[in-house]
Amino acid sequence: MQTILGANGQIAEELVRELHRNFTTNIRLVSRNPKKINDTDQLFPANLLDTQTTENAVEGSDIAYLTVGLPMNAQMWTEQFPVMMKNVIEACKKQKCKLVFFDNTYMYAKTNEPQTEESPFVPVGQKSTVRAKMAAMLLDEMNKKSIEAVICRAPEFYGTGKTQSITNSLIFDNIKQGKKLKVPLKDNTFRTLIWTPDASRAMALIGNTPNAYNQTWHLPCDDNRLTYKELINLASKIYQKEFNYSVIKMWVFKLGSLFNKQAKELQELLPRYKYDNIFISDKFKKQFPDFKFTSYQEGITKIMNEQKQ
């Protein structure tokens, strides 16, 4: 049995498909309101804030994947994420279940420094601090060898379906809606984006590779990094349509945060767009040389094709 904890997001949905395709049809989906992806999926409604319910959700599982997401709300993150992590860790320890934690890069320094699995945590702001705390909780248990676990870390997403990210919101969603594209802060800093299904496929592969455990992995990305200017130029070629964009300065976001809660929640994340984002996934590519990741050309073409449907 392989169990997905937090089974409603785009990452989780792609993970379920990949597990079913290549690893097992014995899959349990856990969330407040889980929905089947495959006919054989088992549904388990649960609130991971409850200790006993979390243990029940994990019971009988060989591997549990923690992919739970929360709305972009700093207070909710601070109050709920560490509780969920603690409950999941304890449940996996009691049930002798392996744990695969899907993580982000918020805790890394917002600088030009290349990000590797050994990069130190330098959290600034509530969300970054919470994510650093969650990862540290699991690393501590891994170091004590009290749990067999692995951390799969991804940079910003882009993709089809329900993919949520600043890039999707300001660029690809605006293309679909026929609006002018927007770029946060700078159009000439290099971005590392991961194609959403690639993140899920890589996580399924790691989770089902016994010698991949008890370490951190950066999930595979296209190393042909683009600036937003280059990304939009590439999109213009693929769509065969000239896309115009405007660069939104920090003061505009700050002004918007006075009136818009979503803009306020973004403030902590925006400084990373001032710098090149060099996310290194060489470790994964060396360990899994046959894994085919999606190029920006391929990814943008798939987004365009979905938008035409």
C-alpha positions as CSV (number, residue, x, y, z in Angstrom):
1,M,0.0,0.0,0.0
2,Q,1.3,3.5,-0.9
3,T,-0.6,6.4,0.6
4,I,-0.8,10.1,-0.4
5,L,-1.4,12.5,2.5
6,G,-2.9,15.6,1.0
7,A,-4.3,14.1,-2.1
8,N,-6.1,17.0,-3.9
9,G,-3.4,19.2,-5.4
10,Q,-1.8,19.0,-8.8
11,I,1.4,17.4,-7.5
12,A,-0.6,14.7,-5.7
13,E,-2.8,14.0,-8.7
14,E,0.2,13.5,-11.0
15,L,1.8,11.4,-8.3
16,V,-1.2,9.1,-8.1
17,R,-1.1,8.6,-11.9
18,E,2.6,7.8,-11.9
19,L,2.4,5.3,-9.0
20,H,-0.6,3.6,-10.7
21,R,1.2,3.5,-14.1
22,N,4.6,2.2,-13.0
23,F,4.6,1.0,-9.4
24,T,1.4,-0.1,-7.7
25,T,-2.4,0.0,-8.0
26,N,-2.8,-0.4,-4.2
27,I,-3.1,3.4,-3.5
28,R,-4.8,5.2,-0.7
29,L,-5.8,8.9,-1.1
30,V,-6.0,10.9,2.1
31,S,-7.4,14.4,2.5
32,R,-10.4,16.1,3.9
33,N,-12.4,15.3,0.8
34,P,-10.4,12.9,-1.4
35,K,-11.5,12.1,-5.0
36,K,-10.5,9.1,-7.1
37,I,-8.0,9.5,-9.9
38,N,-8.0,5.7,-10.8
39,D,-10.9,3.3,-10.3
40,T,-8.8,1.2,-7.9
41,D,-7.9,4.1,-5.6
42,Q,-9.0,3.8,-1.9
43,L,-10.4,7.0,-0.4
44,F,-9.7,7.9,3.3
45,P,-11.2,11.2,4.5
46,A,-9.0,12.6,7.3
47,N,-7.8,15.7,9.0
48,L,-4.0,15.5,9.5
49,L,-4.3,17.9,12.4
50,D,-5.7,15.0,14.4
51,T,-3.1,12.6,15.8
52,Q,-5.2,9.4,15.8
53,T,-6.8,10.0,12.5
54,T,-3.4,10.6,10.9
55,E,-2.2,7.3,12.3
56,N,-5.3,5.5,11.0
57,A,-4.7,7.0,7.6
58,V,-1.1,5.7,7.5
59,E,-1.9,2.2,9.0
60,G,-1.0,-0.6,6.6
61,S,1.1,1.6,4.3
62,D,4.6,0.7,3.1
63,I,5.2,4.3,1.9
64,A,3.4,7.6,2.7
65,Y,3.9,10.7,0.6
66,L,3.3,14.0,2.4
67,T,2.2,16.4,-0.3
68,V,-0.3,18.5,1.7
69,G,-0.8,22.1,0.8
70,L,-2.4,25.1,2.5
71,P,-3.7,28.4,1.2
72,M,-1.2,31.2,1.0
73,N,-1.8,32.3,4.6
74,A,1.1,32.8,7.0
75,Q,-0.9,32.4,10.2
76,M,-2.5,29.2,8.9
77,W,0.9,27.9,7.9
78,T,2.4,28.7,11.3
79,E,-0.4,27.1,13.2
80,Q,-1.0,24.0,11.1
81,F,2.0,22.8,9.1
82,P,4.2,21.9,12.1
83,V,1.3,20.0,13.7
84,M,0.7,18.0,10.5
85,M,4.4,17.2,10.2
86,K,4.6,16.0,13.8
87,N,1.5,13.9,13.4
88,V,2.7,12.3,10.2
89,I,6.2,11.6,11.5
90,E,4.8,9.9,14.6
91,A,2.3,7.9,12.6
92,C,5.0,6.7,10.2
93,K,7.2,5.7,13.1
94,K,4.5,3.7,14.8
95,Q,3.4,2.0,11.6
96,K,7.0,1.4,10.4
97,C,6.1,3.2,7.2
98,K,8.5,5.0,4.9
99,L,7.9,8.7,4.5
100,V,8.5,10.8,1.3
101,F,8.2,14.6,2.1
102,F,7.5,16.9,-0.8
103,D,9.2,20.2,0.0
104,N,9.9,23.6,-1.5
105,T,12.9,26.0,-1.5
106,Y,11.4,28.8,0.7
107,M,14.0,28.2,3.4
108,Y,17.0,28.8,1.1
109,A,18.8,32.2,1.0
110,K,17.2,34.6,-1.5
111,T,20.5,35.3,-3.3
112,N,22.3,34.3,-6.6
113,E,24.1,31.5,-4.8
114,P,23.4,28.1,-6.5
115,Q,21.1,25.9,-4.4
116,T,22.2,22.3,-3.8
117,E,21.0,19.7,-1.3
118,E,23.7,20.9,1.1
119,S,22.6,24.6,1.0
120,P,22.0,26.0,4.5
121,F,18.6,27.2,5.6
122,V,18.4,31.0,5.8
123,P,14.7,31.6,6.3
124,V,13.3,35.1,6.3
125,G,9.6,35.6,7.0
126,Q,6.9,33.4,8.5
127,K,6.4,31.0,5.6
128,S,10.1,30.4,5.1
129,T,10.5,29.8,8.8
130,V,7.7,27.3,8.9
131,R,9.1,25.4,6.0
132,A,12.5,25.3,7.5
133,K,11.0,24.1,10.8
134,M,9.2,21.2,9.0
135,A,12.3,20.1,7.1
136,A,14.4,20.3,10.3
137,M,11.9,18.2,12.2
138,L,12.2,15.4,9.7
139,L,15.9,15.7,9.2
140,D,16.3,15.4,13.0
141,E,14.3,12.1,13.0
142,M,16.3,10.9,9.9
143,N,19.6,11.6,11.7
144,K,18.4,9.7,14.8
145,K,17.5,6.8,12.4
146,S,14.0,6.7,14.0
147,I,12.3,6.9,10.6
148,E,13.1,5.9,7.0
149,A,12.4,9.0,5.1
150,V,13.4,11.2,2.2
151,I,13.0,14.9,1.3
152,C,12.1,15.7,-2.3
153,R,12.6,19.4,-2.9
154,A,11.3,21.4,-5.9
155,P,11.7,25.0,-7.0
156,E,8.7,27.0,-8.5
157,F,6.3,25.1,-10.6
158,Y,4.9,25.7,-14.0
159,G,2.4,23.5,-15.8
160,T,-1.1,22.5,-16.8
161,G,-4.2,21.6,-14.8
162,K,-4.4,23.1,-11.3
163,T,-0.8,24.1,-11.1
164,Q,-0.5,27.2,-8.9
165,S,2.6,29.5,-8.9
166,I,3.5,33.1,-9.5
167,T,4.7,32.2,-13.0
168,N,1.5,30.4,-13.9
169,S,-0.7,33.2,-12.4
170,L,1.1,36.2,-14.0
171,I,2.1,34.7,-17.3
172,F,0.3,31.6,-18.5
173,D,-3.1,32.3,-16.9
174,N,-3.0,35.8,-18.4
175,I,-2.2,34.3,-21.8
176,K,-5.3,32.2,-21.5
177,Q,-7.4,35.1,-20.4
178,G,-6.0,37.4,-23.1
179,K,-4.6,39.8,-20.6
180,K,-1.2,41.6,-20.6
181,L,1.5,39.5,-19.0
182,K,3.2,40.6,-15.8
183,V,6.6,39.9,-14.5
184,P,7.5,40.3,-10.8
185,L,10.4,42.7,-10.1
186,K,12.9,41.9,-12.9
187,D,12.8,40.4,-16.4
188,N,16.5,39.6,-16.7
189,T,17.2,37.3,-13.7
190,F,17.4,33.6,-14.5
191,R,14.6,31.4,-13.1
192,T,14.6,27.7,-12.5
193,L,11.1,26.3,-13.0
194,I,10.0,22.6,-12.7
195,W,7.4,21.1,-14.9
196,T,4.7,19.9,-12.4
197,P,4.4,16.3,-13.7
198,D,8.2,15.9,-13.7
199,A,8.2,16.7,-9.9
200,S,5.6,14.0,-9.3
201,R,7.2,11.4,-11.5
202,A,10.6,12.0,-9.9
203,M,9.1,11.7,-6.4
204,A,7.4,8.4,-7.2
205,L,10.8,7.1,-8.5
206,I,12.6,8.2,-5.4
207,G,10.0,6.8,-3.1
208,N,10.3,3.4,-4.8
209,T,14.1,3.4,-4.8
210,P,15.3,1.9,-1.5
211,N,18.8,3.4,-1.5
212,A,17.4,6.9,-2.1
213,Y,16.2,7.2,1.4
214,N,17.6,9.1,4.4
215,Q,18.8,12.0,2.3
216,T,17.5,15.1,0.4
217,W,17.0,15.2,-3.3
218,H,16.5,18.2,-5.6
219,L,14.0,17.2,-8.2
220,P,15.0,17.4,-11.9
221,C,14.7,20.7,-13.9
222,D,15.8,21.9,-17.3
223,D,19.2,23.5,-16.7
224,N,18.7,25.7,-19.8
225,R,17.5,28.4,-17.4
226,L,15.6,31.4,-18.9
227,T,14.9,34.9,-17.8
228,Y,11.3,36.0,-17.9
229,K,12.1,38.0,-21.0
230,E,13.4,34.9,-22.7
231,L,10.5,32.7,-21.4
232,I,7.9,35.1,-22.8
233,N,9.9,35.4,-26.1
234,L,9.8,31.6,-26.3
235,A,6.1,31.5,-25.6
236,S,5.6,34.1,-28.4
237,K,7.3,31.8,-30.8
238,I,5.4,28.7,-29.7
239,Y,2.0,30.4,-29.7
240,Q,3.0,32.4,-32.9
241,K,1.7,35.5,-31.2
242,E,3.6,38.5,-29.9
243,F,3.1,38.8,-26.1
244,N,3.6,42.1,-24.4
245,Y,4.4,42.3,-20.7
246,S,5.1,44.8,-17.9
247,V,7.5,44.5,-15.1
248,I,5.8,45.0,-11.7
249,K,8.0,46.8,-9.2
250,M,8.2,46.0,-5.6
251,W,6.5,49.3,-4.5
252,V,3.5,48.3,-6.7
253,F,3.2,45.0,-4.8
254,K,3.6,46.8,-1.5
255,L,0.9,49.3,-2.4
256,G,-1.4,46.4,-3.5
257,S,-0.8,44.6,-0.2
258,L,-2.6,47.4,1.6
259,F,-5.9,46.5,-0.2
260,N,-5.4,42.9,-1.3
261,K,-4.7,40.0,1.2
262,Q,-3.2,37.8,-1.6
263,A,-0.7,40.5,-2.5
264,K,0.2,40.9,1.2
265,E,0.9,37.2,1.5
266,L,3.2,37.4,-1.5
267,Q,5.5,40.0,0.0
268,E,7.8,37.5,1.7
269,L,8.4,35.5,-1.5
270,L,9.0,38.4,-3.9
271,P,12.6,39.2,-3.0
272,R,13.8,35.9,-4.6
273,Y,12.8,37.4,-8.0
274,K,15.5,40.1,-7.7
275,Y,18.2,37.4,-8.1
276,D,19.1,34.6,-10.4
277,N,17.5,31.4,-9.1
278,I,20.1,28.6,-9.7
279,F,18.5,25.4,-8.4
280,I,20.9,22.5,-9.0
281,S,19.5,19.0,-9.6
282,D,22.7,17.2,-10.7
283,K,22.5,14.6,-7.9
284,F,19.2,13.3,-9.2
285,K,20.3,13.3,-12.9
286,K,23.5,11.3,-12.0
287,Q,21.5,8.8,-9.9
288,F,18.7,8.4,-12.5
289,P,20.2,9.1,-15.9
290,D,17.3,7.6,-17.8
291,F,14.7,10.0,-16.3
292,K,13.4,12.3,-19.1
293,F,12.6,15.7,-17.8
294,T,10.5,18.2,-19.8
295,S,12.2,21.1,-21.6
296,Y,10.7,24.6,-21.5
297,Q,9.8,24.2,-25.2
298,E,7.9,21.0,-24.5
299,G,6.2,22.4,-21.4
300,I,5.0,25.6,-22.9
301,T,3.7,23.7,-25.9
302,K,1.7,21.4,-23.6
303,I,0.3,24.4,-21.8
304,M,-0.8,26.0,-25.2
305,N,-2.4,22.7,-26.3
306,E,-4.4,22.4,-23.1
307,Q,-5.5,26.1,-23.4
308,K,-6.9,25.3,-26.8
309,Q,-9.1,22.5,-25.6
